[in-house]
Amino acid sequence: MLKLKYLVLVSIWIGIMVCTSCKTTTRTVEEKTNEDNLSLDAIPFTVVDQVPVFPGCEDVENQRECFIQKMKKHVALNLDTSIKNGLSLIPGEIRVYVKFKIDKTGHVVDVKSRGPHKKLEEEAMRVIRILPQMQPGIHHDKKVYVIDFLPIIFVVD
């Protein structure tokens, strides 16, 4: 039952974040040619035609699923869970939500986080910032910025 609640809450949160990140704008031709400098051009991971390709996922049929699995593995291997010690946190699962973009060259940029403690936010952002360079996402046959959201969970005993 707890897992079902978690899945529902995470799904709702992701939906809200995706909806609030999509803004309708009207731009001039001059502004459209300068897309590299516009942060509003980020396409959500859930709707981009071709997701960024994580190293090791180049020849995989389902690159979206491979990306998700590689992200989970990266977080599991690189997250310093000892950072939670000494922070006087309430026992249980502590979630830190990270928002980031993968730019047109495949680098991670514009990393932001929200969580119950600054040190947990900083650790979550550090782990995302050290993601390897990827092949960029493609939407309508153009390389684009891709925005993604990731909940990182710290278990406090």
N, C-alpha and C positions, 0 to 999 in steps of 0.2 A: 504494500500500500504506500509506503514511504517513497519507494522508487517511482511509482506512478505519479505521486505528487511532485516529485523532483522533475520528472520528464515534462509534466504539464507546465510547471512554473518556468522551466528553462525555455520551452517552446514559446510561451507567451512573451517572455523577456526578449528572446531573439526576434520575434515578430515585431514587437514594439521598437526595438533598436533599428531594425531594417526599415520600418515605415518612417521613423523620424529621421533617418539618414538620407532619404530620398526627397529631394526638393525640386520643384519645377521652377526653372529659370528661363528667362528670355535673354539671349545673348546676340550681340552683333556679329557680323562676319569676322571682324578683327579679333573679337574675343575668342571666337571658335578656333582661330588659327593659333592661339596662344594657350592651348589646352594643357600643356605641361605644367603651367603655374596655377591651374585652377583646382582646388580641392573638391569642388562640387562634381567633378567628372568621375568620381569613384563609383564603380558598379558593384552592387552587393554580390558577395560570393555565391549566394543562392540563385542569382539570376544571370550571371555572366555566361556567355556562350561557351567559352573554354576557360576553365579555371587555371590559375597559375600552376605550373608543373613543378612539384617538389622534386629535388634530386632523388633519383631512384624510381620515379614514377613515369619516366619518359615512354617506356614501352608497355605500360599497363593499359588495359582496355578501359577501365573505369577510373579515370584520373581524379575525379572528385572524391571518390571513396579512398583512394590511395593518399591523397592530400590530407584528408581527415585523420587517417591512421598514422601517417608520418608526423603530423602535428602532435597527436597524443603521445607518440613515442618520444619526440623531441622534448616535450614538457616533462614527461616522466624521468628522462635521463638527466635533464639539466636543472630542474627545480630544486632549490635548496630548502627542503622542508624544515630544517632546523631553525630557520628564521622565525618561526612561530613561537619558539621557546622564549620564555621571559617576557612575553607581551601581555600577560594577564588576560588572555582571551577565554571566552566561555567555551567549554568542551563541546565538540560537535564538528560539523562540516562548515568551514568558513569559505565563502565564495568571493573571488576577486574577478571582476569582469574586465576583459581587455579588449579594446578596439584598436585595430591597426589597418594600415593599407599596404598593399604590395604595388610598387610603382611600375612604370612602363619599362623599366630595366630589370625588374624582378627583385628589387631590394625592399626590405621592410622599412616603412617610414610612418611618421605620425602616430606613434604608439601612445595610447592613453589608457588609464585604468580607473576603476572604482572598486573600493573595498572598505572593510571596517577598520583598517589600520594602514597607515602610510608605509610602513616597512613591508607589509604584504603586497601592497600596490607596486612598490619599487621592485620587488623580487619578480613579480609577474611580468612587469614591463621588461626587466633585464632578460628574462628567458625568451620573450618574443623578439627582442632586438637582436639576439644572436642567432636567429633563424638563418639558414644558408640562403644564398642568392638562388632564385628560382627563374624559370622561364615565365615571362609576364602573362597575365590573363589577356584573352582576346574576346572582343565583343564587336559584332558587325564587321569582322575582318580587320579590326584595328587593335593595336596594343592599347590597353587601358589600365588605369588604376583600379585595383580591386579592394574593396573594404570587407573586413571580416571581423567577427566577434568571437571571443573564446572565454568561457568561464573556466577559471583555474581554481581547483578546490584544495584547500589545506584542511587536513583532519587534525583537530586538536583533542588530545586525550585529557 
